[in-house]
Every structure is written in structure tokens, then in C-alpha cells.
Amino acid sequence: MLTTLKSFLASAMLAVLLFINASAQAPMNDEALRAAEDLDSAMGGGDLVLRILATMRDEMVGTIMAKGHQDKPHATEIVDQMLMPEFKAHIGELVAQKREVYIQTFTADEMPQIAVFFRSPVGTKYLARLPLIFQENREIGRAWGKRVALEAIHKHAQELRHRGITL
């Protein structure tokens, strides 16, 4: 009986939370869609995605070299002729998903205000440097993660060995 009651209450709470979340989301309407399209345009739309993708190209080449046991010219050819065209062909999907996030995150009144920022000189500067910022932050995050992981492994080496884990 108690288990059934707990199960019922948990289900009821989940339903209420889902209802609240669904009702809090912005409804999809033409005004919101136009505002999201304008915001995406102000932020560079697909061109920004292409610029960020270009910064990731060298990393993809490195991955193909390491995982595929390819030399750099062959790995570059694979990335440029096989992978990059696929990414580029699907950019429209990513742009549509980004716009949906904007619609769910901001109101139709807020999006034009954000677009004004991205069309301003400082907003334009930010967007122009975003691929480099993205790349540098990724490298910083990777180095930080490696350092902290190694420190944690060293700190807990005895306990890890005790649990049968050797790193």
C-alpha cells in the first residue's frame, strides 16, 4: 500500500512538473519564429557555424590520423572530401535547432533586443572573434581537464588500485 501511494505521488509530481515546464515554454508562433530568424541572422547564422567548423577541421584531421592510422595528407583528404561536405550539407538542420532554442529561451520581444547587440560594433567584434574564442576555450578546457584528472588519479591511486583499477 505504501509503495503504491509513493508511486502514485511520484507519478503525480512528475505530471505536474511536466505540465508546468510545457506551459512555461514559449508557444511557437510566426512572430517568435521571425524574431528567432532575425536573431540568428544577426549572430551570423550558418556562416558562423561554418567559421567554427573551420576551426575544428585541424582537430578532425588529427583524429583521423590517430584513429585511422593515416598520414596527414590522406587524413586531410578524408576530412575535406568526406566529412566537411556532410557537415556543410546539414548546417540548415543545426540552424533550425538553434532557432528553436532561442524561441524556448527568449520571448519574441527579447530576441530583437539581443539582435541589436549583435549588430552593434562590440557585438560584431564578439561574433568575429567567436571561433577563436571557441577554439581557445576548448583547448583551455582540455588542458584543465587533463591536469585535474591526473591530479585526482595520483591523489586516489591507492584506492583505485584497491578497487582493481589501474590507470
Backbone bond lengths (Angstrom), bond angles and torsions (degrees), N, CA, C in turn:
res aa  C-N    CA-C-N  psi(-1)  N-CA   C-N-CA  omega(-1)  CA-C   N-CA-C  phi
1 M - - - 1.455 - - 1.530 111.04 -
2 L 1.345 116.14 -47.76 1.453 120.26 -179.47 1.539 110.40 -64.04
3 T 1.332 117.08 -40.05 1.457 121.12 178.48 1.523 110.47 -63.44
4 T 1.320 117.07 -41.50 1.454 121.65 178.65 1.518 110.61 -63.61
5 L 1.323 117.30 -42.59 1.464 122.16 179.23 1.532 110.00 -63.71
6 K 1.348 117.16 -44.49 1.462 120.63 178.91 1.529 110.40 -62.07
7 S 1.310 115.48 -42.35 1.462 120.12 179.15 1.520 111.06 -62.86
8 F 1.338 116.81 -43.24 1.465 121.43 178.78 1.519 110.37 -62.36
9 L 1.344 117.04 -46.17 1.463 120.66 -178.79 1.530 111.25 -64.36
10 A 1.325 116.38 -40.99 1.464 119.43 178.08 1.525 110.52 -62.96
11 S 1.336 117.31 -42.34 1.459 121.00 178.39 1.517 111.14 -64.27
12 A 1.328 116.47 -42.22 1.461 120.98 179.79 1.531 110.76 -63.90
13 M 1.339 116.80 -42.41 1.462 120.64 179.70 1.528 110.32 -64.73
14 L 1.334 116.88 -41.25 1.454 120.90 178.24 1.524 110.67 -61.64
15 A 1.333 116.25 -43.22 1.463 119.85 179.35 1.520 111.10 -62.60
16 V 1.323 117.60 -41.49 1.466 121.46 179.03 1.526 110.10 -64.34
17 L 1.346 116.68 -44.72 1.459 119.68 179.15 1.522 111.83 -62.54
18 L 1.329 116.77 -41.54 1.463 119.73 177.88 1.520 111.20 -64.39
19 F 1.334 117.31 -39.87 1.462 121.16 178.38 1.523 110.73 -63.93
20 I 1.331 116.42 -45.39 1.468 120.31 179.83 1.525 109.66 -62.25
21 N 1.336 116.81 -45.20 1.463 120.14 -179.76 1.524 110.87 -62.64
22 A 1.325 117.52 -43.91 1.466 120.65 -178.84 1.518 110.94 -65.49
23 S 1.329 116.83 -39.75 1.457 118.73 -178.30 1.516 112.08 -75.03
24 A 1.340 118.39 -21.95 1.460 121.26 -179.90 1.527 111.65 -80.30
25 Q 1.317 116.86 -20.73 1.450 119.50 -179.08 1.528 110.03 -71.15
26 A 1.319 114.07 145.92 1.459 119.37 179.83 1.522 109.94 -67.93
27 P 1.325 117.14 135.60 1.457 118.51 177.93 1.527 110.16 -70.23
28 M 1.323 115.73 146.09 1.459 120.58 178.28 1.517 107.34 -78.62
29 N 1.306 116.89 118.06 1.451 120.70 175.97 1.521 108.93 -142.69
30 D 1.321 114.78 169.88 1.466 119.58 -176.03 1.525 111.78 -60.98
31 E 1.330 116.95 -39.94 1.463 120.16 -179.25 1.526 110.63 -62.99
32 A 1.324 116.65 -44.80 1.465 120.58 179.70 1.526 110.43 -65.77
33 L 1.314 116.69 -40.96 1.463 119.85 179.69 1.530 110.79 -64.08
34 R 1.324 117.08 -43.98 1.479 120.17 178.15 1.533 110.28 -62.43
35 A 1.323 116.34 -41.53 1.467 119.88 179.80 1.525 110.66 -64.75
36 A 1.339 116.98 -39.51 1.463 120.92 178.98 1.528 110.62 -67.65
37 E 1.317 117.17 -39.44 1.466 120.61 177.31 1.524 110.58 -63.37
38 D 1.340 116.50 -42.40 1.456 120.39 179.28 1.528 110.86 -65.95
39 L 1.332 116.79 -42.12 1.461 120.67 178.34 1.522 109.68 -61.96
40 D 1.321 116.88 -45.34 1.460 120.49 179.43 1.525 110.32 -61.92
41 S 1.328 116.80 -40.69 1.459 121.15 177.63 1.529 110.52 -62.55
42 A 1.330 116.78 -43.93 1.464 121.12 179.17 1.520 111.25 -62.68
43 M 1.339 116.29 -29.26 1.461 121.02 -179.29 1.529 112.62 -89.33
44 G 1.313 117.68 1.94 1.455 120.53 176.46 1.508 114.26 102.15
45 G 1.323 117.81 -6.91 1.459 122.32 176.20 1.507 113.65 46.85
46 G 1.315 115.45 -133.17 1.459 121.77 -178.59 1.512 113.53 -65.54
47 D 1.348 117.17 -28.23 1.468 119.93 179.33 1.526 111.20 -63.32
48 L 1.330 116.82 -39.43 1.462 120.07 177.87 1.525 110.09 -64.61
49 V 1.314 116.97 -41.04 1.466 120.82 177.73 1.528 109.49 -60.15
50 L 1.326 117.19 -43.74 1.467 120.69 178.68 1.525 111.74 -61.66
51 R 1.329 116.84 -40.27 1.466 120.30 179.78 1.521 111.22 -66.71
52 I 1.323 116.76 -40.06 1.466 120.03 177.38 1.528 109.71 -67.80
53 L 1.317 116.45 -41.22 1.460 121.02 178.43 1.532 110.60 -60.32
54 A 1.314 116.73 -38.54 1.468 120.80 178.61 1.528 110.73 -62.07
55 T 1.327 117.72 -35.67 1.465 119.76 178.66 1.525 111.10 -70.18
56 M 1.324 116.74 -22.74 1.459 120.91 -179.77 1.530 112.04 -87.65
57 R 1.322 117.43 -11.07 1.465 121.99 -175.11 1.521 111.98 -57.13
58 D 1.332 117.46 -47.81 1.461 120.35 -178.56 1.523 111.25 -61.04
59 E 1.316 116.43 -37.71 1.468 119.72 177.98 1.530 110.56 -65.34
60 M 1.340 116.80 -39.27 1.465 120.06 177.08 1.525 110.25 -63.50
61 V 1.335 116.80 -41.81 1.466 120.41 178.01 1.527 109.39 -59.87
62 G 1.328 116.87 -45.69 1.463 121.05 178.69 1.518 112.65 -60.45
63 T 1.319 116.20 -40.02 1.462 120.30 178.77 1.528 110.94 -64.66
64 I 1.326 116.55 -43.70 1.473 120.34 178.59 1.528 109.85 -63.70
65 M 1.333 116.90 -38.83 1.465 119.85 178.29 1.531 110.45 -62.05
66 A 1.327 116.00 -45.78 1.470 120.24 -176.13 1.523 112.16 -73.80
67 K 1.320 116.68 -50.35 1.471 120.58 -174.68 1.519 112.58 -78.67
68 G 1.336 116.11 -32.18 1.457 120.16 -176.64 1.513 114.14 -98.98
69 H 1.354 115.72 0.40 1.463 120.74 179.85 1.538 110.84 52.80
70 Q 1.339 114.68 48.86 1.460 121.48 -179.01 1.524 109.12 -112.50
71 D 1.337 116.73 151.39 1.449 119.13 172.56 1.534 107.70 -78.14
72 K 1.335 115.82 168.60 1.461 120.15 -173.96 1.527 113.40 -59.66
73 P 1.331 120.23 -45.06 1.471 118.49 179.75 1.531 112.94 -59.94
74 H 1.331 116.62 -41.99 1.462 119.25 179.87 1.529 111.78 -69.56
75 A 1.331 116.02 -40.15 1.468 119.67 178.40 1.529 110.30 -64.21
76 T 1.322 116.94 -40.65 1.466 121.61 177.90 1.527 110.34 -62.58
77 E 1.320 116.47 -42.82 1.465 120.84 178.44 1.530 110.69 -61.37
78 I 1.319 117.20 -42.99 1.475 121.35 179.18 1.522 110.25 -61.46
79 V 1.326 116.31 -47.44 1.469 120.18 -179.17 1.518 110.63 -63.46
80 D 1.337 116.82 -48.43 1.458 120.80 -175.46 1.531 113.87 -70.75
81 Q 1.312 117.19 -34.02 1.461 119.49 -175.44 1.526 114.11 -97.35
82 M 1.324 117.40 -22.81 1.457 119.01 -176.57 1.529 113.63 -114.22
83 L 1.316 116.60 -48.39 1.465 119.20 -173.69 1.530 113.30 -82.42
84 M 1.325 116.85 -52.14 1.468 119.77 -176.66 1.528 112.71 -57.96
85 P 1.349 119.69 -42.66 1.466 118.17 177.86 1.537 112.64 -60.18
86 E 1.319 117.31 -33.90 1.470 120.14 178.75 1.525 110.52 -68.98
87 F 1.328 116.27 -44.16 1.463 119.08 176.93 1.528 110.26 -59.14
88 K 1.325 116.36 -46.98 1.462 120.92 -178.40 1.528 111.59 -63.19
89 A 1.325 117.00 -37.48 1.469 120.69 -179.90 1.524 112.28 -66.68
90 H 1.313 117.34 -22.66 1.469 121.22 -176.34 1.531 113.43 -106.48
91 I 1.316 117.99 9.85 1.469 120.78 -178.18 1.531 111.00 -60.32
92 G 1.323 117.21 -36.69 1.463 120.21 179.64 1.522 112.47 -57.31
93 E 1.328 116.83 -36.38 1.465 120.79 177.65 1.526 110.18 -63.77
94 L 1.323 115.92 -44.70 1.462 120.40 -179.34 1.525 110.71 -64.78
95 V 1.313 116.55 -42.36 1.467 120.79 179.26 1.533 109.86 -60.83
96 A 1.323 118.01 -44.04 1.471 121.42 178.63 1.521 110.88 -62.12
97 Q 1.321 117.25 -40.11 1.461 120.19 179.36 1.525 111.27 -68.66
98 K 1.344 116.73 -37.67 1.470 120.05 176.45 1.525 109.89 -61.36
99 R 1.331 116.32 -43.71 1.469 119.98 -179.28 1.519 110.70 -62.68
100 E 1.314 117.00 -37.44 1.471 120.42 177.63 1.527 110.52 -62.92
101 V 1.326 116.28 -39.17 1.474 119.76 177.11 1.524 109.99 -62.73
102 Y 1.337 116.84 -42.81 1.468 119.45 178.08 1.524 110.69 -59.67
103 I 1.326 116.96 -43.31 1.467 121.63 -179.00 1.523 110.68 -63.86
104 Q 1.320 117.36 -38.17 1.458 121.07 -179.57 1.525 112.36 -76.91
105 T 1.336 116.67 -21.98 1.461 120.99 -174.83 1.528 113.26 -97.13
106 F 1.324 116.80 -35.89 1.461 121.35 -174.92 1.517 110.65 -123.96
107 T 1.324 115.54 156.61 1.464 119.85 175.70 1.523 109.04 -81.96
108 A 1.324 114.58 165.90 1.472 119.80 177.64 1.528 110.54 -63.23
109 D 1.327 118.47 -25.14 1.466 121.66 177.11 1.529 112.27 -79.21
110 E 1.337 117.09 -30.70 1.465 120.49 -177.82 1.531 112.70 -77.96
111 M 1.312 116.77 -36.22 1.470 119.69 -175.24 1.534 113.71 -58.46
112 P 1.343 119.59 -43.02 1.477 117.93 177.20 1.531 112.98 -62.91
113 Q 1.322 117.24 -31.89 1.462 119.92 177.82 1.528 110.98 -65.84
114 I 1.328 115.79 -39.11 1.457 120.33 177.68 1.531 109.52 -68.24
115 A 1.328 116.21 -40.07 1.470 120.74 178.85 1.527 110.42 -59.87
116 V 1.335 117.94 -38.32 1.465 121.40 178.09 1.529 109.85 -58.37
117 F 1.333 116.04 -43.21 1.466 119.24 178.15 1.530 110.62 -59.00
118 F 1.336 117.25 -48.62 1.459 119.77 -176.27 1.526 112.86 -68.38
119 R 1.322 117.36 -18.18 1.470 120.55 175.32 1.532 111.82 -90.89
120 S 1.330 116.92 -7.95 1.464 120.98 178.62 1.530 109.11 -76.71
121 P 1.342 117.65 164.91 1.467 119.63 179.43 1.542 113.29 -56.49
122 V 1.319 117.81 -43.19 1.465 119.12 -179.08 1.538 110.32 -71.80
123 G 1.310 117.83 -35.18 1.463 120.52 176.75 1.520 111.64 -66.31
124 T 1.330 116.30 -40.39 1.462 121.68 177.29 1.525 110.35 -64.31
125 K 1.326 116.00 -41.72 1.470 120.68 177.35 1.528 110.05 -61.94
126 Y 1.324 116.43 -44.65 1.464 120.72 178.73 1.527 110.67 -58.11
127 L 1.319 117.14 -48.51 1.466 121.08 -178.93 1.524 111.53 -63.91
128 A 1.341 116.84 -38.62 1.459 120.15 179.67 1.521 111.40 -63.75
129 R 1.310 116.29 -33.14 1.470 120.20 -177.13 1.526 112.88 -96.95
130 L 1.331 117.70 -4.05 1.460 121.18 -176.29 1.528 113.87 -57.65
131 P 1.327 120.53 -43.02 1.470 117.93 178.35 1.532 112.74 -59.19
132 L 1.338 117.18 -41.06 1.459 120.64 178.08 1.532 110.31 -67.20
133 I 1.325 116.42 -42.13 1.472 120.62 177.43 1.531 109.46 -60.12
134 F 1.330 116.19 -44.93 1.463 122.03 179.06 1.529 109.99 -58.32
135 Q 1.330 116.81 -47.98 1.464 121.64 -178.22 1.526 110.88 -64.68
136 E 1.320 117.38 -46.82 1.465 120.44 -178.82 1.526 111.37 -64.11
137 N 1.339 116.75 -41.88 1.463 119.37 178.31 1.521 111.83 -64.79
138 R 1.330 117.06 -36.07 1.464 120.69 177.47 1.527 109.61 -64.02
139 E 1.330 117.34 -43.46 1.465 121.18 179.30 1.520 111.17 -66.56
140 I 1.323 116.87 -41.45 1.464 120.83 177.08 1.526 109.84 -61.64
141 G 1.324 116.64 -45.85 1.467 121.30 179.76 1.516 112.27 -62.85
142 R 1.323 116.71 -40.04 1.466 120.83 179.07 1.527 110.16 -64.91
143 A 1.327 117.70 -46.32 1.469 121.24 179.97 1.528 110.46 -64.32
144 W 1.329 117.02 -42.21 1.460 121.41 178.32 1.526 110.70 -61.46
145 G 1.327 116.44 -47.20 1.462 120.67 -179.68 1.520 112.00 -61.04
146 K 1.329 116.82 -41.75 1.456 120.73 179.41 1.520 110.51 -64.28
147 R 1.345 116.29 -45.31 1.465 120.71 -179.19 1.523 111.27 -62.01
148 V 1.330 116.99 -48.29 1.462 120.39 -177.99 1.528 110.91 -65.90
149 A 1.338 116.96 -40.19 1.470 120.27 179.01 1.526 110.58 -62.02
150 L 1.348 116.69 -44.85 1.461 119.48 179.10 1.523 111.93 -63.62
151 E 1.335 116.76 -40.37 1.468 120.08 176.93 1.525 110.80 -62.44
152 A 1.318 116.84 -43.44 1.463 121.04 -179.40 1.529 111.00 -65.63
153 I 1.332 116.28 -41.42 1.468 120.00 178.99 1.521 109.94 -63.66
154 H 1.335 116.38 -43.90 1.468 120.35 178.89 1.532 110.31 -63.55
155 K 1.311 116.52 -45.03 1.466 121.33 -178.17 1.529 111.54 -62.77
156 H 1.321 117.77 -36.44 1.466 121.69 -174.88 1.529 112.45 -110.19
157 A 1.355 116.78 21.58 1.465 121.05 -175.03 1.523 112.08 -57.22
158 Q 1.327 117.34 -44.50 1.467 120.20 -178.17 1.527 110.92 -63.32
159 E 1.317 117.83 -45.20 1.471 121.39 179.88 1.531 110.36 -65.84
160 L 1.320 117.12 -38.96 1.463 120.07 178.02 1.526 110.75 -63.22
161 R 1.342 116.67 -44.35 1.471 119.90 177.54 1.525 110.38 -62.50
162 H 1.333 116.07 -41.47 1.463 121.22 178.30 1.529 111.25 -58.04
163 R 1.312 116.44 -32.13 1.482 121.13 178.90 1.530 112.12 -89.17
164 G 1.306 116.21 4.61 1.468 119.66 176.59 1.512 114.23 85.83
165 I 1.326 117.09 17.04 1.463 121.36 -178.82 1.517 108.62 -108.04
166 T 1.316 115.45 121.62 1.464 120.05 175.50 1.515 108.81 -116.37
167 L 1.301 115.31 123.11 1.467 121.22 -179.68 1.510 110.34 -120.29
